[in-house]
């Protein structure tokens, strides 16, 4: 039996147990819960086919309940049926978009199935939603950028390679900067310079895109290089209406523009 699906199922079991306290009094919902619990017991005994049948009956009794989709995904992974697993994992992710962990597992499964366009879309959405959290999950966002860079490499997309590598290195530098002491600042600066190089190459590939310029602004700001920061901020502002930025990136651009109106005006 494969290790990854078993670990995945254990996570599902914990998730399910946490939600048992809110039990509906309606008969169909009660039936759905009972079938799901039977499925969990069957999985614990290693009876995967029996578990699949129970989960499917649970879903039939209450189609609005998302939990059986997650359990079915785990059961199909145990069975080695990745195609069936990805369908149910996508249903659960759609119902619970705030669960970035599940969405990243969905992206990994899509990658394993060579469905690169769908995986890229899921990763970009995960990045956009993760950035909106009060405390963005740095490791998950770095992981997303790594996978997006690998997808770009597979597609021969030079812009995507440099963009996602640059953003990823920038995020690593920010994380390291929060952890290290003043005597190790040079390593953070080296990472920021590496990020600037990658983002500059992305900008050369597609000068009409705002995203490389926005992150170049962030990098130069961290390096206390005001002149190039202001220059890239002005470029990002000019290109933003015609290119892709996540909601958090657009908001950051708007706030930065408000902080530096005089400097931007001098550049024009």
Secondary structure, 3 states (H helix, E strand, C coil): CCHHHHHHHHHHHHHHHHCCCCCCCCHHHHHHHHHHHHHHHHHHCCCHHHHHHHHHHHHHHCCCCCHHHHHHHHHHHHHCCHHHHHHHHHHHHHHCCCCHHHHHHHHHHHHHCCCHHHHHHHHHHHHHHHHCCCCCCHHHHHHHHHHHHHHHHHHCCHHHHHHHHHHHHHHHHHHHHHHCCHHHHHHHHHHHHHHHHHHHHHHHHCCCCHHHHHHHHHHHHHCCCHHHHHHHHHHHHHHHCCCCCCHHHHHHHHHHHHHCHHHHHHHC
